[in-house]
Every structure is written in C-alpha cells, then in structure tokens.
C-alpha cells in the first residue's frame, strides 16, 4: 500500500506514478479472439458447441444452447424466499430510477418557417453478457436488463457461461425478475461473436453490454462497429474521502469491499488527518483475516491501494478529479459542498452512512460504471445506452427560399455542385411559381 502526502516534495512524481499504474490485464489475446470470432461466423452453432465443450467442459447440442423456461422456473424454486425478496426490492428501486431517466422528444419552430425536432427510439435488440466463472453477479443482470426494459428495447438476450454445466440459480432468478426469458448457456469470445453476427440458434443483436474476462473484452472491441458496445470494463476502484469524524473500521471495510473484487482492484483513501489515516490502515490489517476473500483483498491492497494525506478539501477535490474514479465515497461534513467541486466520477456516495456497496445492489443508480479514469469522458450505464435518436426537419417552399441561398453558397464553396443545384433548382422553381 502506498502512502503519499501532498506536503512531501516527491508527491507530484509519486502521484503521477499512482495514476500511471497499469492494473488492466496485459494478456495478449487478440489473435485468439479473432480466430474464435471467424470460426463462429463460419460454423455458427457447431462452433459454439465446440467451444462450450472445450472451455466449459459441457457437451451440448445446438438445441440445448438456450436455457428452457422449465430450467429457469426450477432454478428460481431453489432460491430462498428472503433472497427473492431482496432481489425484488433491488429490481423495484433500479426500475424506478431508470424509468425516471427517460427523455422527452423535442420539437421547435424557427423564424424561417421550419419545424424541427428529435425523436428518441429504443434499440430493437440487445445482448447482455453475464460472467459465470469465478463469481456470478445477479445484481449485474438487474443493472443491465432493467434499463433496457425501461428504454423499451424489443428483444433482450442474455449469454452466461455454465462451467461444468452449472448455472447460478440466482442469476436465472434475476433474469426472470427482469422479464428476460432468452438465455443462452455460452460464454467467452464465442458468445460475443454469436450476439454480434448471429447463428442458427442465437439471433444477432444491435448492442452488447456487460463485463467479462480478457477474451470477452477483446471480443467486444473487435465486434464494435458491427454492433454497439457499452465500453471495455477494467478492474473496479473506489476513492474514499474521509475525515476524523468517520469510523476507521467503516472506512477500512469500504476500502476492502472494492479490494475483494479481484487482485487488480484499487482502493484509495484521501484524508486531511494523518492519525486518522493510521487508524484506517490498522483497521484494514485487522479486518483482512476475517474475509473469505482475504488473499484477493490483501494482494489488491498491497499492490494497488493507497492513502493520500492532503492539506485541505480543496486540494482533495483536485486530486479526486485527476483520479476520475469509478466510485467516490464522500465521508466528511457537508459532503454536498465537496461533491459540487467534482467533475469526474462514475458514481458518488454522499454521507458517512452511505457505503458504495449499497450502490452495487439496492440504491437505484446503475453500478455498471466507467473504470480506469475513463469517467473523464464516459458515464455509467443508463437508459440512454439503449436508446437512439433521430432528428427531423419539416418545411415548405417559403422556408427553403428563406435559407436556401445561404446553403447554395456554402455548397459551392465546398466544391459540391450537386448539393448546390439540388437546392438552387427548387429555389428557382419556387421563384418562377410566384
């Protein structure tokens, strides 16, 4: 774990090194992924079955790639009622927040006589990739599927790997709660290829969202353009801004909540109080042995964790904006005032009693967020990821006469004579008619 202080003369170099630290996978899989995509395009379902047998150790025929309604119902029946109730509470809150995001169509008129506007429309079909390897995340099913449903997407398909033939029952229950019945037991780059190009069993979609391993990320990168994607997800991260009024044990567990995701996750504490920083560091060491995923969390904290001591909250806000974190917790007096200074963060959690983990499940806003400082230019998943917009213009001859000559001059200046004449011919005809 790095410990930095803005009072140290070496701080600029140390902070720059923290920003430059590479946490993304260095695994080079481009050629392998390209071969898998080409194979799925060429052989379709047969390739999907071969890769499922090879990577997930499951013999499956094309007519068994799709999970049946009976399997979904049977899986849901094994889930404890308390878990189903928690899933329903989360879904209800996520639905409400994303439904409220829906934009309105625009229409306006100008002095020339033109009417113009913008119409929002849902995508026809989207594919949701759900990891199914080291861990399964039913919460991510809700966070991906419910915004798509709120947007009005006509068809939503899920792909989820089933290693050794096992599908997580809570993932299937989450899909059922989200109203998704089109689920395929495939994963990896082959699932992305199937969603992008289609096979005999898996119809193609228009956009693919969801995190995955290096193969999934590279496959999404390679099919972009054929379909839309939500982005390339990297390791999770949190910045906790806290003062001595906060409970060190709470802050420590908030840091570890990110660290336990994987060894490449990053947790950073920013504070003005060195003694408080010491207390949090001690609380982290005390809490680590109590965690089932202690080995993962310890490696993450040791290799990527940091504590940054600042002189004041203005300085803290400047550093947070440079970090542009995926998650930002603000645990100080007047957190709203601090948040007003923040320009770059995927999601913010304001108050000492609002841990980021609540946002992973039941707060309502989406937990699919930009990582690796990409919140400088990207946003979390929302209904807008499942909508597209079309602009339109309506006008008559009088409107064309008012603005057409200017367009003719601009087209001629660009050397596009057909453009100019397509307008000028109409203006001339209109002039003769009057």
C-alpha positions in Angstrom: 0.0 0.0 0.0 1.4 3.4 -1.0 1.3 6.3 1.5 1.5 9.7 -0.1 1.4 13.2 1.3 1.0 16.4 -0.6 3.4 18.1 1.8 6.3 15.9 0.6 8.4 17.3 -2.2 8.3 14.0 -4.0 4.5 14.0 -4.1 4.0 15.1 -7.7 6.1 12.3 -9.0 4.6 9.7 -6.7 1.0 10.7 -7.5 1.9 10.6 -11.3 3.2 7.1 -10.7 -0.1 6.2 -9.0 -2.1 7.5 -11.9 0.1 5.7 -14.4 -0.1 2.3 -12.6 -1.3 -0.3 -15.0 -3.9 -2.5 -13.5 -5.6 -3.8 -16.7 -4.7 -7.2 -18.0 -1.6 -7.5 -20.1 -2.7 -10.7 -21.6 -2.5 -10.6 -25.4 -5.4 -12.4 -26.8 -6.2 -10.5 -30.0 -5.2 -13.2 -32.4 -7.0 -16.0 -30.5 -10.2 -13.9 -30.2 -10.1 -13.1 -33.9 -9.9 -16.8 -34.7 -12.8 -17.6 -32.5 -15.0 -14.9 -34.0 -14.1 -16.0 -37.5 -14.9 -19.6 -36.6 -18.3 -18.7 -35.1 -19.1 -16.7 -38.2 -18.2 -19.6 -40.4 -19.6 -22.6 -38.5 -22.3 -21.0 -36.3 -23.8 -23.3 -33.7 -21.3 -26.0 -34.3 -18.5 -23.7 -33.3 -20.4 -22.6 -30.2 -20.9 -26.2 -29.1 -17.2 -27.0 -29.7 -16.0 -24.0 -27.6 -18.5 -24.8 -24.9 -17.2 -28.3 -24.7 -13.6 -27.1 -24.7 -13.8 -24.2 -22.3 -16.8 -25.0 -20.0 -16.4 -28.8 -20.1 -20.1 -29.3 -21.2 -21.3 -31.4 -24.1 -24.2 -29.5 -25.5 -26.2 -29.8 -28.8 -27.4 -26.7 -30.6 -31.0 -27.3 -29.4 -29.7 -27.2 -25.8 -27.8 -23.9 -26.1 -30.9 -21.9 -25.0 -32.0 -22.3 -21.4 -35.6 -23.5 -21.2 -38.4 -22.0 -19.3 -38.6 -25.1 -17.1 -35.0 -24.7 -16.2 -35.5 -21.1 -15.2 -38.5 -22.0 -13.1 -36.7 -24.9 -11.4 -33.7 -22.7 -10.6 -35.9 -20.0 -9.1 -37.6 -22.6 -6.9 -34.3 -23.4 -5.3 -33.7 -19.8 -4.2 -34.5 -18.9 -0.6 -37.6 -16.6 -0.3 -35.6 -14.0 1.5 -33.1 -13.8 -1.4 -36.0 -13.5 -3.9 -37.5 -10.7 -1.8 -34.1 -8.9 -1.7 -33.8 -9.3 -5.5 -37.3 -7.9 -5.9 -36.5 -4.9 -3.7 -33.4 -4.1 -5.7 -35.2 -4.5 -9.0 -38.0 -2.2 -7.9 -35.6 0.5 -7.0 -33.5 0.1 -10.1 -36.6 0.2 -12.3 -37.9 3.4 -10.7 -34.6 5.2 -11.1 -34.1 4.3 -14.7 -37.7 4.8 -15.7 -37.3 8.4 -14.4 -34.4 8.9 -16.8 -36.5 8.6 -20.0 -36.0 11.7 -22.2 -38.8 13.6 -24.0 -38.9 14.1 -27.7 -38.1 17.6 -28.9 -39.9 19.8 -31.3 -39.4 23.5 -32.2 -40.1 26.1 -34.9 -37.9 28.9 -36.2 -38.4 32.2 -37.9 -37.7 30.8 -41.4 -40.8 28.6 -41.1 -39.0 25.3 -40.5 -40.2 22.8 -37.8 -37.5 20.5 -36.5 -37.0 18.1 -33.7 -35.5 15.0 -32.2 -37.2 11.7 -31.6 -36.0 9.0 -29.2 -36.4 5.3 -30.0 -35.3 2.1 -28.3 -32.9 -0.3 -29.9 -34.5 -3.4 -31.5 -32.3 -6.0 -29.8 -29.6 -6.0 -27.2 -27.4 -8.7 -25.7 -26.3 -8.9 -22.1 -23.1 -10.7 -21.2 -23.2 -12.1 -17.7 -19.9 -13.6 -16.2 -20.2 -17.1 -14.9 -16.7 -18.1 -14.0 -15.0 -17.2 -10.6 -18.2 -15.4 -9.5 -21.7 -14.8 -10.6 -23.4 -11.5 -10.2 -27.2 -11.5 -10.3 -27.1 -7.8 -9.4 -25.4 -7.1 -12.7 -28.3 -8.9 -14.5 -30.7 -6.4 -13.0 -28.4 -3.4 -13.7 -28.2 -4.3 -17.4 -31.6 -5.7 -18.1 -33.8 -3.2 -16.3 -32.5 -0.1 -18.0 -33.0 -1.9 -21.4 -36.6 -2.7 -20.4 -37.2 0.8 -19.2 -36.0 2.1 -22.6 -38.5 -0.1 -24.4 -36.0 -2.5 -26.1 -38.0 -5.1 -28.0 -35.7 -8.1 -27.5 -33.2 -8.7 -24.7 -30.9 -11.8 -24.8 -28.5 -13.0 -22.1 -25.5 -15.2 -22.5 -23.9 -16.7 -19.5 -21.3 -19.5 -19.3 -22.1 -22.6 -17.4 -18.8 -24.2 -16.3 -19.3 -27.9 -15.8 -22.9 -27.4 -16.7 -23.8 -25.3 -13.6 -25.8 -22.2 -13.9 -26.2 -19.9 -10.9 -29.9 -20.1 -9.8 -29.9 -16.5 -8.5 -28.7 -15.3 -11.9 -31.6 -17.1 -13.6 -34.0 -15.8 -10.9 -32.7 -12.2 -11.6 -33.3 -12.6 -15.3 -36.8 -13.9 -14.7 -37.5 -10.9 -12.4 -36.2 -8.6 -15.1 -38.6 -10.2 -17.6 -35.8 -11.9 -19.6 -36.5 -15.4 -20.9 -34.0 -15.6 -23.8 -30.9 -17.0 -22.1 -28.0 -19.0 -23.7 -25.5 -21.1 -21.8 -22.5 -19.8 -23.7 -19.7 -17.5 -22.6 -16.3 -16.1 -23.7 -15.5 -14.6 -27.0 -17.7 -17.1 -28.8 -20.8 -15.6 -27.0 -19.9 -12.1 -28.1 -19.4 -13.4 -31.7 -22.8 -15.1 -31.6 -24.5 -12.0 -30.4 -22.8 -9.8 -32.9 -23.2 -11.9 -36.0 -25.9 -14.4 -35.2 -26.0 -18.2 -35.6 -28.8 -20.6 -36.4 -29.8 -20.6 -32.7 -28.7 -17.2 -31.5 -30.2 -14.2 -33.5 -27.9 -11.2 -33.7 -28.4 -8.1 -31.6 -27.6 -4.4 -32.1 -25.7 -3.7 -28.9 -23.8 -5.8 -26.4 -23.2 -4.7 -22.8 -21.7 -6.4 -19.7 -18.3 -7.1 -18.2 -16.1 -10.2 -18.8 -12.6 -11.5 -18.9 -9.8 -10.5 -21.3 -11.3 -12.6 -24.1 -14.7 -11.1 -23.7 -13.3 -7.5 -23.5 -11.2 -8.1 -26.6 -14.1 -9.7 -28.5 -16.3 -6.7 -27.7 -13.5 -4.4 -29.0 -13.3 -6.4 -32.3 -17.0 -6.6 -33.0 -17.6 -2.8 -32.3 -18.9 -1.2 -35.4 -20.8 -4.3 -36.3 -22.7 -3.7 -33.1 -22.6 -1.1 -30.4 -20.9 -1.8 -27.0 -21.1 -0.2 -23.6 -17.3 0.0 -23.2 -14.4 -2.1 -22.1 -14.6 -2.7 -18.4 -11.4 -2.7 -16.3 -10.7 -3.5 -12.6 -13.0 -2.0 -10.0 -11.9 1.0 -8.0 -13.0 3.4 -5.2 -11.8 6.6 -3.7 -12.9 7.3 -0.2 -12.7 10.9 1.0 -13.0 10.8 4.8 -12.1 12.8 7.9 -11.5 12.0 11.6 -15.3 12.2 12.2 -15.7 8.9 10.4 -15.3 5.5 11.9 -12.0 4.0 10.8 -13.5 0.5 10.8 -16.2 1.6 8.5 -13.8 3.2 6.1 -11.5 0.2 6.2 -14.3 -2.1 5.2 -15.4 0.2 2.4 -11.8 0.0 1.0 -11.8 -3.7 1.3 -15.2 -4.0 -0.3 -13.5 -3.0 -3.6 -10.3 -4.8 -2.9 -12.1 -8.2 -2.6 -13.3 -7.9 -6.2 -10.0 -9.0 -7.7 -6.3 -8.6 -7.3 -6.2 -5.7 -9.7 -8.9 -3.7 -8.0 -7.9 -0.4 -6.4 -8.9 1.3 -3.1 -7.7 4.8 -2.2 -8.2 6.8 1.0 -7.9 10.6 0.8 -7.9 12.5 4.1 -6.5 15.6 5.9 -5.7 13.7 9.1 -2.5 11.6 9.3 -3.6 10.0 12.6 -6.9 9.0 11.1 -5.0 7.5 8.2 -3.0 5.4 10.6 -6.2 4.2 12.3 -7.8 3.2 8.9 -4.6 1.4 7.9 -4.6 -0.5 11.1 -8.3 -1.3 10.8 -7.7 -2.7 7.3 -5.0 -5.1 8.6 -7.3 -6.2 11.4 -10.2 -6.8 9.1 -8.4 -8.7 6.4 -8.1 -12.0 8.1 -11.8 -12.1 8.7 -12.7 -12.1 5.0 -13.2 -15.3 3.0 -11.6 -13.5 0.0 -8.7 -12.2 2.2 -6.0 -13.4 -0.2 -7.5 -11.4 -3.1 -8.2 -8.3 -1.0 -4.7 -8.4 0.6 -3.0 -8.5 -2.8 -5.2 -5.7 -4.2 -4.5 -3.5 -1.1 -0.8 -4.3 -1.1 -0.2 -3.7 -4.8 -2.7 -1.1 -5.7 -4.0 0.5 -2.5 -3.0 4.0 -1.4 -3.6 6.5 1.4 -3.2 10.2 0.4 -2.8 12.9 3.0 -3.9 16.4 1.8 -3.8 19.8 3.4 -7.4 20.7 2.8 -10.6 19.6 1.0 -9.9 21.9 -2.0 -6.7 20.0 -2.6 -8.5 16.7 -2.1 -11.1 17.6 -4.8 -8.4 18.5 -7.3 -6.8 15.1 -6.7 -10.1 13.2 -7.0 -10.7 14.9 -10.3 -7.3 13.7 -11.5 -8.1 10.2 -10.3 -11.5 10.3 -12.0 -12.6 7.2 -10.0 -15.3 4.7 -10.8 -16.7 5.1 -7.3 -16.4 8.0 -5.0 -17.4 8.0 -1.3 -17.5 11.3 0.5 -17.5 10.9 4.3 -17.0 14.4 5.6 -19.1 17.3 6.9 -21.1 18.9 4.2 -20.5 16.2 1.5 -22.7 18.0 -1.0 -20.4 21.0 -1.0 -17.4 18.8 -1.7 -19.3 16.9 -4.4 -20.1 20.3 -6.1 -16.3 20.5 -6.9 -16.1 17.1 -8.5 -16.1 16.9 -12.3 -15.0 13.3 -12.8 -16.5 10.3 -11.1 -18.6 7.4 -12.3 -20.9 7.4 -9.2 -20.7 9.3 -5.9 -22.0 8.3 -2.5 -22.6 11.2 -0.1 -22.5 10.7 3.7 -20.9 8.7 6.3 -23.6 6.1 6.3 -23.8 5.5 2.6 -21.2 2.9 1.6 -20.6 2.3 -2.0 -21.7 -1.3 -1.6 -25.3 -0.1 -1.2 -25.0 1.2 -4.8 -23.9 -2.2 -6.0 -27.3 -3.6 -5.1 -30.3 -1.5 -4.0 -29.6 2.2 -4.2 -31.2 2.5 -7.6 -28.5 4.2 -9.9 -26.5 1.8 -12.1 -23.4 0.0 -10.9 -22.0 -0.6 -14.4 -19.6 2.4 -14.4 -16.5 3.7 -16.2 -13.2 2.4 -14.8 -9.5 3.3 -15.3 -10.0 7.1 -15.2 -12.5 6.9 -18.1 -15.1 8.9 -16.1 -13.3 11.9 -17.6 -15.3 11.2 -20.8 -17.7 8.3 -20.1 -20.7 7.7 -17.9 -22.4 4.8 -16.2 -24.9 2.5 -17.9 -28.4 4.1 -18.2 -31.5 4.1 -20.4 -29.5 6.2 -22.9 -27.3 3.2 -23.7 -30.5 1.5 -25.1 -31.9 4.5 -26.9 -31.0 6.2 -30.2 -32.3 9.5 -31.5 -33.3 10.7 -34.9 -33.5 14.3 -35.9 -36.1 15.6 -38.3 -36.9 18.8 -40.2 -40.2 19.8 -42.0 -40.6 22.9 -44.1 -42.3 24.4 -47.2 -41.1 26.4 -50.2 -41.2 29.7 -48.3 -38.8 28.2 -45.7 -36.5 27.0 -48.4 -36.5 30.4 -50.0 -35.5 32.0 -46.7 -32.4 29.9 -46.0 -31.7 28.0 -49.3 -29.5 30.7 -50.9 -27.1 30.6 -48.0 -26.9 26.8 -48.3 -26.2 27.1 -52.0 -23.2 29.4 -51.4 -21.8 27.1 -48.8 -22.1 24.0 -51.0 -20.4 25.9 -53.9 -17.6 27.0 -51.6 -17.0 23.3 -50.7 -17.0 22.3 -54.4 -20.1 20.2 -54.1 -22.1 21.3 -57.1 -24.8 18.7 -57.0 -25.5 19.7 -53.4 -25.8 23.4 -54.5 -28.0 22.5 -57.5 -30.4 20.3 -55.5 -31.2 23.4 -53.5 -30.9 26.0 -56.3 -33.3 24.2 -58.7 -36.0 24.2 -56.1 -35.5 27.9 -55.2 -35.6 28.8 -58.9 -38.8 26.8 -59.5 -40.4 28.4 -56.5 -39.3 31.9 -57.7 -41.0 31.3 -61.1 -44.1 29.9 -59.4 -44.5 33.1 -57.5 
